[in-house]
Amino acid sequence: MLTLKSRREIELMRQACQLVAQAHRIIAEMVAPGVTTAALDRAVEEFFAAHQAQPLFKGVEGVVPFPAVTCISVNDQVVHGIPGPYELREGDILSVDTGCRLNGWCGDGAWTYPVGRVDDLKSRLLSAGQGALKTAIQGMGTRKKWSQVARQIERSVQRAGFSVVEDFVGHGIGRDMHEDPEVPNYVCEDLAERDFPIKPGLVVAIEPMVNVGTPEVEVLDDHWTVVTADGAPSAHFEHTVAMTREGPLILTEGLGA
C-alpha cells in the first residue's frame, strides 16, 4: 500500500533529509587515510544529537542490535558495515549510509567516497553508481511505473560493465524509515507483482548497490556486514526523493557534495 505525502509532509521530510545531507558533508571533509570508521560514526552521532534528531540505525533489531548511527562499508563491503577501529587507507572506497528522524519524519541517504586517489576500476565503479542513481531520479520524472525505472537502472549499470545487487532494494520512507513500497534496482520475475505507480506524493529512498563482479553477496559473522561473494569492490548511492506535480524533488540534495 502506498502512503502518499502532502506538500507539508514532504517539506517536513526535507528538513530531516537536509540533516542527513549535512552529516554526509561532515563525513566528506573527514575522509582521509588514517581516519578510523569509528571516528566518522562518532562525528555523525554528535551532529544528530546537537540537532535533536533521532538516529534511525542505532539499535535496529537483528540477531544483534545494530550498534552505530552509520553503516560504514569499505571496498568489498556492500552495506551494513559496522564502524570500528579500521583506519582508512589510500585507494579505499568508503560507503556511508545514515538516516535520522526529525519532528516525526525520516530522512535516509548513502554515498561512496574515494579515500585519496583510487584506481581506474574503482573510479569507474563510483561513476556507474552515481549514474545509476541519476538515471533513477530522472526516470521518475518520465515514467509512469517503477518497473520501467528499474529496467533503466539495470541497463545503465550493465552498460558500464558492472552488476546490480539484488538481495537489497530501496524502500518507501516517511514517519518510518522503511515503508511500502519496495524499490528494486533491477528487473526480476516478480517485478510486475511488486510494481507501483509513480505519482505526486510518492516518497522513496532509491539506493542502487553496484558491484564490480558478481551481484551475489554474503553476510559476515557479525550478522550485519554484507560483502561481495567474490571479494570485488562495491559502491552504494542513495537519495530520498519525493515525486511532486513539478517532477522529482531530491530531499537529500547536497549529499555527497
C-alpha atoms as an extended CHARMM CRD file, in Angstrom:
* protein
*
       257  EXT
         1         1  MET       CA              0.0000000000        0.0000000000        0.0000000000  PROA      1               0.0000000000
         2         2  LEU       CA              1.3480000000        3.4140000000       -0.9910000000  PROA      2               0.0000000000
         3         3  THR       CA              1.1800000000        6.1710000000        1.6020000000  PROA      3               0.0000000000
         4         4  LEU       CA              1.2810000000        9.4280000000       -0.3370000000  PROA      4               0.0000000000
         5         5  LYS       CA              2.5960000000       12.5370000000        1.3810000000  PROA      5               0.0000000000
         6         6  SER       CA              1.1960000000       16.0580000000        1.2650000000  PROA      6               0.0000000000
         7         7  ARG       CA              3.3420000000       19.0710000000        0.3390000000  PROA      7               0.0000000000
         8         8  ARG       CA              3.5680000000       19.9450000000        4.0270000000  PROA      8               0.0000000000
         9         9  GLU       CA              4.7020000000       16.4640000000        4.9500000000  PROA      9               0.0000000000
        10        10  ILE       CA              7.2750000000       16.4600000000        2.1630000000  PROA      10              0.0000000000
        11        11  GLU       CA              8.6630000000       19.7280000000        3.4810000000  PROA      11              0.0000000000
        12        12  LEU       CA              8.9570000000       18.2300000000        6.9670000000  PROA      12              0.0000000000
        13        13  MET       CA             10.7650000000       15.2440000000        5.4740000000  PROA      13              0.0000000000
        14        14  ARG       CA             13.0840000000       17.5870000000        3.6110000000  PROA      14              0.0000000000
        15        15  GLN       CA             14.2150000000       19.0680000000        6.9360000000  PROA      15              0.0000000000
        16        16  ALA       CA             15.2530000000       15.6290000000        8.2000000000  PROA      16              0.0000000000
        17        17  CYS       CA             16.8490000000       14.8210000000        4.8540000000  PROA      17              0.0000000000
        18        18  GLN       CA             18.8900000000       18.0030000000        4.9340000000  PROA      18              0.0000000000
        19        19  LEU       CA             20.3580000000       16.9520000000        8.2860000000  PROA      19              0.0000000000
        20        20  VAL       CA             21.3700000000       13.6870000000        6.6030000000  PROA      20              0.0000000000
        21        21  ALA       CA             22.9720000000       15.6730000000        3.7760000000  PROA      21              0.0000000000
        22        22  GLN       CA             24.8520000000       17.8400000000        6.2840000000  PROA      22              0.0000000000
        23        23  ALA       CA             26.0540000000       14.7290000000        8.1210000000  PROA      23              0.0000000000
        24        24  HSD       CA             27.4600000000       13.4770000000        4.8340000000  PROA      24              0.0000000000
        25        25  ARG       CA             29.2700000000       16.7540000000        4.2620000000  PROA      25              0.0000000000
        26        26  ILE       CA             30.9530000000       16.2270000000        7.6440000000  PROA      26              0.0000000000
        27        27  ILE       CA             31.9780000000       12.7460000000        6.5040000000  PROA      27              0.0000000000
        28        28  ALA       CA             33.2840000000       14.0690000000        3.1740000000  PROA      28              0.0000000000
        29        29  GLU       CA             35.5080000000       16.5730000000        4.9780000000  PROA      29              0.0000000000
        30        30  MET       CA             36.8780000000       13.9260000000        7.3490000000  PROA      30              0.0000000000
        31        31  VAL       CA             37.6080000000       11.1150000000        4.8880000000  PROA      31              0.0000000000
        32        32  ALA       CA             41.3910000000       10.6780000000        4.6540000000  PROA      32              0.0000000000
        33        33  PRO       CA             43.9950000000        7.9630000000        5.1660000000  PROA      33              0.0000000000
        34        34  GLY       CA             44.4320000000        7.1400000000        8.8460000000  PROA      34              0.0000000000
        35        35  VAL       CA             40.9380000000        8.1680000000        9.9620000000  PROA      35              0.0000000000
        36        36  THR       CA             39.0200000000        5.3610000000       11.6780000000  PROA      36              0.0000000000
        37        37  THR       CA             35.4870000000        4.4220000000       10.7090000000  PROA      37              0.0000000000
        38        38  ALA       CA             34.5570000000        4.7500000000       14.3920000000  PROA      38              0.0000000000
        39        39  ALA       CA             35.6240000000        8.4170000000       14.3180000000  PROA      39              0.0000000000
        40        40  LEU       CA             33.3490000000        9.0390000000       11.3420000000  PROA      40              0.0000000000
        41        41  ASP       CA             30.4290000000        7.4080000000       13.1260000000  PROA      41              0.0000000000
        42        42  ARG       CA             31.0650000000        9.3990000000       16.2970000000  PROA      42              0.0000000000
        43        43  ALA       CA             31.0350000000       12.6740000000       14.3470000000  PROA      43              0.0000000000
        44        44  VAL       CA             27.6350000000       11.8830000000       12.8280000000  PROA      44              0.0000000000
        45        45  GLU       CA             26.2130000000       10.7940000000       16.1790000000  PROA      45              0.0000000000
        46        46  GLU       CA             27.3260000000       14.0630000000       17.7770000000  PROA      46              0.0000000000
        47        47  PHE       CA             25.8850000000       16.0640000000       14.8760000000  PROA      47              0.0000000000
        48        48  PHE       CA             22.4650000000       14.4190000000       15.1220000000  PROA      48              0.0000000000
        49        49  ALA       CA             22.4250000000       14.8830000000       18.9030000000  PROA      49              0.0000000000
        50        50  ALA       CA             23.2410000000       18.5920000000       18.5230000000  PROA      50              0.0000000000
        51        51  HSD       CA             20.1810000000       18.9670000000       16.2820000000  PROA      51              0.0000000000
        52        52  GLN       CA             17.8100000000       16.8810000000       18.4480000000  PROA      52              0.0000000000
        53        53  ALA       CA             17.4950000000       14.3080000000       15.6590000000  PROA      53              0.0000000000
        54        54  GLN       CA             16.9730000000       10.6240000000       16.4080000000  PROA      54              0.0000000000
        55        55  PRO       CA             19.4220000000        8.3020000000       14.5990000000  PROA      55              0.0000000000
        56        56  LEU       CA             17.4970000000        5.6700000000       12.6550000000  PROA      56              0.0000000000
        57        57  PHE       CA             20.0880000000        2.9120000000       12.5230000000  PROA      57              0.0000000000
        58        58  LYS       CA             21.3730000000        2.5440000000       16.0770000000  PROA      58              0.0000000000
        59        59  GLY       CA             19.5460000000       -0.2580000000       17.8550000000  PROA      59              0.0000000000
        60        60  VAL       CA             17.8050000000       -1.6460000000       14.7870000000  PROA      60              0.0000000000
        61        61  GLU       CA             16.8120000000       -5.1670000000       15.6960000000  PROA      61              0.0000000000
        62        62  GLY       CA             18.5700000000       -8.2070000000       14.2930000000  PROA      62              0.0000000000
        63        63  VAL       CA             20.3910000000      -11.2290000000       15.6600000000  PROA      63              0.0000000000
        64        64  VAL       CA             22.2620000000       -8.4830000000       17.4970000000  PROA      64              0.0000000000
        65        65  PRO       CA             21.0540000000       -4.8550000000       17.5310000000  PROA      65              0.0000000000
        66        66  PHE       CA             22.9370000000       -2.5890000000       15.1190000000  PROA      66              0.0000000000
        67        67  PRO       CA             25.4750000000       -0.7380000000       17.2970000000  PROA      67              0.0000000000
        68        68  ALA       CA             26.0880000000        2.5020000000       15.3630000000  PROA      68              0.0000000000
        69        69  VAL       CA             24.3580000000        5.5270000000       13.7970000000  PROA      69              0.0000000000
        70        70  THR       CA             26.0220000000        4.9000000000       10.4450000000  PROA      70              0.0000000000
        71        71  CYS       CA             26.6220000000        1.8810000000        8.2580000000  PROA      71              0.0000000000
        72        72  ILE       CA             30.2000000000        2.1780000000        7.0010000000  PROA      72              0.0000000000
        73        73  SER       CA             31.3100000000       -0.3300000000        4.3830000000  PROA      73              0.0000000000
        74        74  VAL       CA             34.8090000000       -0.4280000000        2.8740000000  PROA      74              0.0000000000
        75        75  ASN       CA             35.8810000000       -1.8280000000       -0.5140000000  PROA      75              0.0000000000
        76        76  ASP       CA             34.1820000000       -5.2500000000       -0.9320000000  PROA      76              0.0000000000
        77        77  GLN       CA             31.7010000000       -4.4940000000        1.8460000000  PROA      77              0.0000000000
        78        78  VAL       CA             28.3630000000       -3.7170000000        0.2090000000  PROA      78              0.0000000000
        79        79  VAL       CA             26.1990000000       -2.3830000000        3.0380000000  PROA      79              0.0000000000
        80        80  HSD       CA             25.5740000000       -2.5750000000        6.8170000000  PROA      80              0.0000000000
        81        81  GLY       CA             29.2570000000       -2.4080000000        7.7250000000  PROA      81              0.0000000000
        82        82  ILE       CA             29.8500000000       -1.7480000000       11.4380000000  PROA      82              0.0000000000
        83        83  PRO       CA             32.1520000000        1.2070000000       12.2640000000  PROA      83              0.0000000000
        84        84  GLY       CA             35.1870000000        0.3410000000       14.3420000000  PROA      84              0.0000000000
        85        85  PRO       CA             38.9860000000        0.6290000000       14.5930000000  PROA      85              0.0000000000
        86        86  TYR       CA             39.6660000000        0.1890000000       10.8560000000  PROA      86              0.0000000000
        87        87  GLU       CA             41.9130000000        3.0020000000        9.6000000000  PROA      87              0.0000000000
        88        88  LEU       CA             41.1880000000        4.2300000000        6.0830000000  PROA      88              0.0000000000
        89        89  ARG       CA             43.9090000000        3.6590000000        3.5180000000  PROA      89              0.0000000000
        90        90  GLU       CA             44.8280000000        5.4500000000        0.3250000000  PROA      90              0.0000000000
        91        91  GLY       CA             42.8660000000        3.8650000000       -2.5130000000  PROA      91              0.0000000000
        92        92  ASP       CA             39.9650000000        2.5860000000       -0.3970000000  PROA      92              0.0000000000
        93        93  ILE       CA             36.3610000000        3.3310000000       -1.2760000000  PROA      93              0.0000000000
        94        94  LEU       CA             34.0620000000        4.0260000000        1.6430000000  PROA      94              0.0000000000
        95        95  SER       CA             30.2630000000        3.6290000000        1.5340000000  PROA      95              0.0000000000
        96        96  VAL       CA             28.4500000000        5.5550000000        4.2750000000  PROA      96              0.0000000000
        97        97  ASP       CA             24.7120000000        5.1410000000        4.8930000000  PROA      97              0.0000000000
        98        98  THR       CA             22.8600000000        7.0310000000        7.6110000000  PROA      98              0.0000000000
        99        99  GLY       CA             19.4550000000        8.4030000000        8.4980000000  PROA      99              0.0000000000
       100       100  CYS       CA             17.6110000000       10.3630000000       11.1520000000  PROA      100             0.0000000000
       101       101  ARG       CA             14.1180000000       11.2580000000       12.3480000000  PROA      101             0.0000000000
       102       102  LEU       CA             13.3210000000       14.9220000000       12.9900000000  PROA      102             0.0000000000
       103       103  ASN       CA              9.9220000000       16.0720000000       14.2990000000  PROA      103             0.0000000000
       104       104  GLY       CA              8.4720000000       12.6670000000       13.4830000000  PROA      104             0.0000000000
       105       105  TRP       CA              9.7220000000       12.3950000000        9.8780000000  PROA      105             0.0000000000
       106       106  CYS       CA             12.6290000000       10.4070000000        8.4410000000  PROA      106             0.0000000000
       107       107  GLY       CA             15.4700000000       11.0400000000        6.0340000000  PROA      107             0.0000000000
       108       108  ASP       CA             17.9170000000        8.4870000000        4.6280000000  PROA      108             0.0000000000
       109       109  GLY       CA             20.9140000000        8.7210000000        2.3230000000  PROA      109             0.0000000000
       110       110  ALA       CA             24.1320000000        6.9760000000        1.3200000000  PROA      110             0.0000000000
       111       111  TRP       CA             27.2450000000        7.8500000000       -0.6620000000  PROA      111             0.0000000000
       112       112  THR       CA             30.5020000000        6.1410000000       -1.5700000000  PROA      112             0.0000000000
       113       113  TYR       CA             33.6590000000        8.2200000000       -1.1160000000  PROA      113             0.0000000000
       114       114  PRO       CA             37.1380000000        7.6750000000       -2.5410000000  PROA      114             0.0000000000
       115       115  VAL       CA             39.9520000000        7.7680000000        0.0090000000  PROA      115             0.0000000000
       116       116  GLY       CA             42.6850000000        9.7640000000       -1.6850000000  PROA      116             0.0000000000
       117       117  ARG       CA             43.3870000000        8.5540000000       -5.2040000000  PROA      117             0.0000000000
       118       118  VAL       CA             41.6660000000        5.3470000000       -6.2880000000  PROA      118             0.0000000000
       119       119  ASP       CA             42.4720000000        3.1040000000       -9.2290000000  PROA      119             0.0000000000
       120       120  ASP       CA             40.6650000000        3.2800000000      -12.5600000000  PROA      120             0.0000000000
       121       121  LEU       CA             38.3710000000        0.3490000000      -11.7950000000  PROA      121             0.0000000000
       122       122  LYS       CA             37.0900000000        1.8660000000       -8.5730000000  PROA      122             0.0000000000
       123       123  SER       CA             36.7560000000        5.2640000000      -10.2360000000  PROA      123             0.0000000000
       124       124  ARG       CA             34.5870000000        3.7710000000      -12.9730000000  PROA      124             0.0000000000
       125       125  LEU       CA             32.5560000000        1.9090000000      -10.3460000000  PROA      125             0.0000000000
       126       126  LEU       CA             31.8130000000        5.1550000000       -8.4990000000  PROA      126             0.0000000000
       127       127  SER       CA             30.7750000000        6.8280000000      -11.7430000000  PROA      127             0.0000000000
       128       128  ALA       CA             28.4940000000        3.9010000000      -12.5920000000  PROA      128             0.0000000000
       129       129  GLY       CA             26.8410000000        4.0010000000       -9.1620000000  PROA      129             0.0000000000
       130       130  GLN       CA             26.2220000000        7.7330000000       -9.3060000000  PROA      130             0.0000000000
       131       131  GLY       CA             24.9930000000        7.3520000000      -12.8700000000  PROA      131             0.0000000000
       132       132  ALA       CA             22.5270000000        4.6530000000      -11.8350000000  PROA      132             0.0000000000
       133       133  LEU       CA             21.0710000000        6.8930000000       -9.1240000000  PROA      133             0.0000000000
       134       134  LYS       CA             20.8300000000        9.8330000000      -11.5230000000  PROA      134             0.0000000000
       135       135  THR       CA             19.1200000000        7.6110000000      -14.0960000000  PROA      135             0.0000000000
       136       136  ALA       CA             16.5760000000        6.5090000000      -11.4900000000  PROA      136             0.0000000000
       137       137  ILE       CA             15.7150000000       10.0440000000      -10.4090000000  PROA      137             0.0000000000
       138       138  GLN       CA             15.3730000000       11.2570000000      -13.9770000000  PROA      138             0.0000000000
       139       139  GLY       CA             13.2470000000        8.2030000000      -14.7680000000  PROA      139             0.0000000000
       140       140  MET       CA             10.8080000000        9.1310000000      -12.0070000000  PROA      140             0.0000000000
       141       141  GLY       CA             10.0130000000       12.2510000000      -13.9860000000  PROA      141             0.0000000000
       142       142  THR       CA              9.3700000000       10.4870000000      -17.2890000000  PROA      142             0.0000000000
       143       143  ARG       CA              7.9700000000        7.0400000000      -16.4610000000  PROA      143             0.0000000000
       144       144  LYS       CA              4.5910000000        6.0170000000      -15.1030000000  PROA      144             0.0000000000
       145       145  LYS       CA              5.5870000000        2.8230000000      -13.2630000000  PROA      145             0.0000000000
       146       146  TRP       CA              8.6160000000        1.8600000000      -11.2020000000  PROA      146             0.0000000000
       147       147  SER       CA              9.2650000000       -1.2840000000      -13.2690000000  PROA      147             0.0000000000
       148       148  GLN       CA             10.2240000000        0.9860000000      -16.1660000000  PROA      148             0.0000000000
       149       149  VAL       CA             12.6980000000        2.8570000000      -13.9730000000  PROA      149             0.0000000000
       150       150  ALA       CA             14.1600000000       -0.3810000000      -12.5650000000  PROA      150             0.0000000000
       151       151  ARG       CA             14.8500000000       -1.5310000000      -16.1040000000  PROA      151             0.0000000000
       152       152  GLN       CA             16.6600000000        1.7410000000      -16.8440000000  PROA      152             0.0000000000
       153       153  ILE       CA             18.8000000000        1.4040000000      -13.6960000000  PROA      153             0.0000000000
       154       154  GLU       CA             19.8710000000       -2.1320000000      -14.5150000000  PROA      154             0.0000000000
       155       155  ARG       CA             20.6960000000       -1.2730000000      -18.1220000000  PROA      155             0.0000000000
       156       156  SER       CA             22.7510000000        1.7320000000      -17.0130000000  PROA      156             0.0000000000
       157       157  VAL       CA             24.8570000000       -0.4260000000      -14.6950000000  PROA      157             0.0000000000
       158       158  GLN       CA             25.2700000000       -3.2570000000      -17.1920000000  PROA      158             0.0000000000
       159       159  ARG       CA             26.3620000000       -0.8580000000      -19.9360000000  PROA      159             0.0000000000
       160       160  ALA       CA             29.1320000000        0.2700000000      -17.6060000000  PROA      160             0.0000000000
       161       161  GLY       CA             30.2520000000       -3.3620000000      -17.2290000000  PROA      161             0.0000000000
       162       162  PHE       CA             29.0750000000       -3.8970000000      -13.6430000000  PROA      162             0.0000000000
       163       163  SER       CA             26.2310000000       -5.6860000000      -11.8220000000  PROA      163             0.0000000000
       164       164  VAL       CA             23.3420000000       -4.6260000000       -9.5690000000  PROA      164             0.0000000000
       165       165  VAL       CA             22.9250000000       -6.2130000000       -6.1220000000  PROA      165             0.0000000000
       166       166  GLU       CA             19.5520000000       -7.9660000000       -5.9730000000  PROA      166             0.0000000000
       167       167  ASP       CA             19.4270000000       -9.0090000000       -2.3200000000  PROA      167             0.0000000000
       168       168  PHE       CA             18.8170000000       -5.4240000000       -1.1450000000  PROA      168             0.0000000000
       169       169  VAL       CA             16.4720000000       -2.7980000000       -2.5590000000  PROA      169             0.0000000000
       170       170  GLY       CA             15.2690000000        0.7110000000       -1.8460000000  PROA      170             0.0000000000
       171       171  HSD       CA             12.0890000000        1.4980000000        0.0810000000  PROA      171             0.0000000000
       172       172  GLY       CA              9.3100000000        3.9020000000        0.7880000000  PROA      172             0.0000000000
       173       173  ILE       CA             10.0100000000        6.2940000000        3.6420000000  PROA      173             0.0000000000
       174       174  GLY       CA              8.0120000000        8.6930000000        5.8160000000  PROA      174             0.0000000000
       175       175  ARG       CA              7.2610000000        8.5020000000        9.5080000000  PROA      175             0.0000000000
       176       176  ASP       CA              9.1510000000        5.1940000000        9.4790000000  PROA      176             0.0000000000
       177       177  MET       CA             12.4480000000        4.5120000000        7.7700000000  PROA      177             0.0000000000
       178       178  HSD       CA             11.0870000000        1.5000000000        5.9090000000  PROA      178             0.0000000000
       179       179  GLU       CA              7.6310000000        1.8060000000        4.4240000000  PROA      179             0.0000000000
       180       180  ASP       CA              5.9470000000        0.3410000000        1.3750000000  PROA      180             0.0000000000
       181       181  PRO       CA              6.7740000000        0.0090000000       -1.4400000000  PROA      181             0.0000000000
       182       182  GLU       CA              9.9370000000       -1.9850000000       -2.0170000000  PROA      182             0.0000000000
       183       183  VAL       CA             12.0070000000       -0.1740000000       -4.6540000000  PROA      183             0.0000000000
       184       184  PRO       CA             14.0950000000       -2.6400000000       -6.7130000000  PROA      184             0.0000000000
       185       185  ASN       CA             17.0090000000       -1.5640000000       -8.9110000000  PROA      185             0.0000000000
       186       186  TYR       CA             16.7730000000       -4.4550000000      -11.3510000000  PROA      186             0.0000000000
       187       187  VAL       CA             14.3420000000       -6.4930000000      -13.4360000000  PROA      187             0.0000000000
       188       188  CYS       CA             13.1280000000       -9.6860000000      -11.7460000000  PROA      188             0.0000000000
       189       189  GLU       CA             10.4950000000      -12.3360000000      -12.4110000000  PROA      189             0.0000000000
       190       190  ASP       CA              8.0270000000      -10.9080000000       -9.9050000000  PROA      190             0.0000000000
       191       191  LEU       CA              8.6450000000       -7.2490000000      -10.7640000000  PROA      191             0.0000000000
       192       192  ALA       CA              5.1310000000       -6.8560000000      -12.1670000000  PROA      192             0.0000000000
       193       193  GLU       CA              3.6830000000       -8.0140000000       -8.8470000000  PROA      193             0.0000000000
       194       194  ARG       CA              5.8810000000       -5.5740000000       -6.9290000000  PROA      194             0.0000000000
       195       195  ASP       CA              5.2590000000       -2.6970000000       -9.3390000000  PROA      195             0.0000000000
       196       196  PHE       CA              3.7440000000        0.6220000000       -8.2770000000  PROA      196             0.0000000000
       197       197  PRO       CA              2.7250000000        3.8590000000       -9.9950000000  PROA      197             0.0000000000
       198       198  ILE       CA              4.8750000000        6.9650000000       -9.8710000000  PROA      198             0.0000000000
       199       199  LYS       CA              2.5990000000        9.8190000000       -8.8490000000  PROA      199             0.0000000000
       200       200  PRO       CA              2.6870000000       13.0010000000       -6.7490000000  PROA      200             0.0000000000
       201       201  GLY       CA              3.0800000000       12.3220000000       -3.0420000000  PROA      201             0.0000000000
       202       202  LEU       CA              5.2630000000        9.2470000000       -3.5050000000  PROA      202             0.0000000000
       203       203  VAL       CA              8.4520000000        9.4320000000       -1.4160000000  PROA      203             0.0000000000
       204       204  VAL       CA             11.0950000000        6.7350000000       -1.8140000000  PROA      204             0.0000000000
       205       205  ALA       CA             14.6850000000        6.0460000000       -0.8400000000  PROA      205             0.0000000000
       206       206  ILE       CA             16.3870000000        4.9720000000       -4.0660000000  PROA      206             0.0000000000
       207       207  GLU       CA             19.6290000000        3.1140000000       -3.3930000000  PROA      207             0.0000000000
       208       208  PRO       CA             21.3580000000        1.1340000000       -6.1430000000  PROA      208             0.0000000000
       209       209  MET       CA             24.2660000000       -1.0020000000       -4.9320000000  PROA      209             0.0000000000
       210       210  VAL       CA             26.6820000000       -1.7370000000       -7.7450000000  PROA      210             0.0000000000
       211       211  ASN       CA             29.3270000000       -4.4820000000       -7.7910000000  PROA      211             0.0000000000
       212       212  VAL       CA             32.4030000000       -4.8550000000       -9.9720000000  PROA      212             0.0000000000
       213       213  GLY       CA             31.8440000000       -8.6040000000      -10.3400000000  PROA      213             0.0000000000
       214       214  THR       CA             29.0560000000      -10.9270000000       -9.3190000000  PROA      214             0.0000000000
       215       215  PRO       CA             25.8620000000       -9.4710000000       -7.8310000000  PROA      215             0.0000000000
       216       216  GLU       CA             25.9280000000      -12.2430000000       -5.2230000000  PROA      216             0.0000000000
       217       217  VAL       CA             26.6010000000      -11.2390000000       -1.6080000000  PROA      217             0.0000000000
       218       218  GLU       CA             27.2760000000      -12.8580000000        1.7700000000  PROA      218             0.0000000000
       219       219  VAL       CA             26.7710000000      -11.7830000000        5.4050000000  PROA      219             0.0000000000
       220       220  LEU       CA             29.7380000000      -11.9160000000        7.7880000000  PROA      220             0.0000000000
       221       221  ASP       CA             29.7300000000      -13.4920000000       11.2370000000  PROA      221             0.0000000000
       222       222  ASP       CA             28.9120000000      -10.1280000000       12.8720000000  PROA      222             0.0000000000
       223       223  HSD       CA             25.3660000000      -10.7140000000       11.4750000000  PROA      223             0.0000000000
       224       224  TRP       CA             25.3340000000       -7.3250000000        9.7140000000  PROA      224             0.0000000000
       225       225  THR       CA             28.2140000000       -6.6590000000        7.3240000000  PROA      225             0.0000000000
       226       226  VAL       CA             27.3340000000       -7.6560000000        3.7500000000  PROA      226             0.0000000000
       227       227  VAL       CA             30.2390000000       -8.3730000000        1.3810000000  PROA      227             0.0000000000
       228       228  THR       CA             30.5160000000       -9.3250000000       -2.2710000000  PROA      228             0.0000000000
       229       229  ALA       CA             30.7320000000      -13.0830000000       -2.7760000000  PROA      229             0.0000000000
       230       230  ASP       CA             33.8220000000      -12.7230000000       -4.9950000000  PROA      230             0.0000000000
       231       231  GLY       CA             35.6550000000      -10.0960000000       -2.9210000000  PROA      231             0.0000000000
       232       232  ALA       CA             35.3870000000       -7.4340000000       -5.6290000000  PROA      232             0.0000000000
       233       233  PRO       CA             34.5920000000       -3.7900000000       -4.7560000000  PROA      233             0.0000000000
       234       234  SER       CA             31.0670000000       -2.4320000000       -4.3530000000  PROA      234             0.0000000000
       235       235  ALA       CA             29.5350000000        1.0610000000       -4.3120000000  PROA      235             0.0000000000
       236       236  HSD       CA             26.2980000000        2.3480000000       -2.7610000000  PROA      236             0.0000000000
       237       237  PHE       CA             24.4680000000        5.6060000000       -3.5250000000  PROA      237             0.0000000000
       238       238  GLU       CA             21.1150000000        6.6930000000       -2.0930000000  PROA      238             0.0000000000
       239       239  HSD       CA             18.8390000000        9.7270000000       -2.1750000000  PROA      239             0.0000000000
       240       240  THR       CA             15.4400000000       10.2440000000       -0.5980000000  PROA      240             0.0000000000
       241       241  VAL       CA             13.2540000000       11.5410000000       -3.4280000000  PROA      241             0.0000000000
       242       242  ALA       CA              9.7050000000       12.9200000000       -3.4630000000  PROA      242             0.0000000000
       243       243  MET       CA              7.5350000000       12.9290000000       -6.5510000000  PROA      243             0.0000000000
       244       244  THR       CA              5.7210000000       16.2500000000       -6.9270000000  PROA      244             0.0000000000
       245       245  ARG       CA              3.4590000000       17.6880000000       -9.6070000000  PROA      245             0.0000000000
       246       246  GLU       CA              6.5040000000       19.5750000000      -10.8630000000  PROA      246             0.0000000000
       247       247  GLY       CA              8.6450000000       16.4210000000      -11.0200000000  PROA      247             0.0000000000
       248       248  PRO       CA             11.0510000000       14.5410000000       -8.7320000000  PROA      248             0.0000000000
       249       249  LEU       CA             12.4510000000       16.5090000000       -5.8000000000  PROA      249             0.0000000000
       250       250  ILE       CA             15.6860000000       15.3060000000       -4.1710000000  PROA      250             0.0000000000
       251       251  LEU       CA             15.0870000000       15.8300000000       -0.4520000000  PROA      251             0.0000000000
       252       252  THR       CA             18.6850000000       14.8780000000        0.4250000000  PROA      252             0.0000000000
       253       253  GLU       CA             20.0630000000       17.3360000000       -2.1420000000  PROA      253             0.0000000000
       254       254  GLY       CA             23.6630000000       18.2630000000       -1.3590000000  PROA      254             0.0000000000
       255       255  LEU       CA             24.5010000000       14.7980000000       -0.0280000000  PROA      255             0.0000000000
       256       256  GLY       CA             27.9160000000       13.6790000000       -1.1890000000  PROA      256             0.0000000000
       257       257  ALA       CA             28.9570000000       17.2030000000       -2.1760000000  PROA      257             0.0000000000
